[in-house]
Amino acid sequence: MALLIVIVVLMTTNILNVVVTAAVVGGMILLLTIRDADGRSVLSRNANRLAWRRRRAAERMCTAPARWGVQSGARTSSPAWRPSPGSPSTRTPTPVRDNLQPQREDVVDRDRDGAVIEELQAQAGTAARRAVAAALDQLEDAEPEDEPTLYFGSVDEFFRDYLRPNYRRRVDGSNTLWARDCWNYAEAVARLDALRRAWEHLRPDPATGMSVWFRDHAEHHMAVLLSPSGPFAGIGTGKNREHTNEKGQPLPYVKPPEGLFPRGALS
C-alpha cells in the first residue's frame, strides 16, 4: 500500500494534487477496510441498499394499475387490492395517473356513445311504427274514388253528337276520304275512341282544355283519318257518292247496328 502511495505522489506535479489524491486513496482504503457486524464492507452494503430501493420503486410502478382497478396487459406477481381512502398507498405516481386517466375516459365515452345510439335507434323505430300506423289509418278512412262521370257513353255517341257537327271537312272521295260506316274500320274506331277519352279528360279544364284537345289530339288523328293513305284509302266516293259531302256539311255517317257500341265507363 505504501508503494502505491509513493507512485501516486511521484505522478503528481503539485502539492494540491498530492493532497487530494492522498485523501481519495485514503478514503477508498478506509471504506474497503471498515466492515459491519455481518462482516460486509460498508461500500458493498450501500450499493446493495441502493439496488434494493430501485427494485421496490419499479415493482410499485408495475402494480399501480391493478391497485386502481384497471386491467393491465402484463401479469404481476402482486395480487390486485384496493387500499382504503386516505391511506398513503392510494397516492399513485403522477406519470402512472396521467396514463390511466385517458383509459378511464375512453371507457366512459364508449359506454355513453353506445347508450345514445341505442336510444336513437329505439326512437327511430317508434317513429317509423307510428308513421306506418297513421298511413294505414288514412287508407282505411279514405273514401273510394267515384268512377269518372262521362259526358258521352260510347264512341258512336261521341262521334255523332260532338265530333261530326263540330269538325266539318269537305270530303270529295279523292283528296279527302271518309266512310259513312266508319265503325266498320278498326283503326278508325280506335282513333275515334282515343279522341273521346282525351276529350273526357280535358273537358273539366275551363281555360285551355278544349284548345289543347283540338291542337294535340283532334288535328293529329283527323288528319290521318281523312288522308288518302289513311284507313279509308281506296274507298272512293261510294255508290251514289254516299261517302262524300259538300263544303260545310257534317262528315258522312250511317247509324251502326243496335248494341255495337253500348254505353259504358272509360276503362
Secondary structure, 3 states (H helix, E strand, C coil): CHHHHHHHHHHCCCHHHHHHHHHHHHHHHHHHHCECCCCCEHHHHHHHHHHHHHHHHHHHHHHHHHHCCCCCCCCCCCCCCCCCCCCHHHCCCHHHHHHHHHHHHHHHHHHHHHHHHHHHHHHHHHHHHHHHHHHHHHHHHCCCCCCCCCCCCCHHHHHHHHHHHHCCCCCCCCCCCCCCCHHHCHHHHHHHHHHHHHHHHHCCCCCCHHHHHHHHHHHHHHHHHHCCCCCCCCCCCCHHHCCCCCCCCCCCCCCCCCCCCCCCCCC
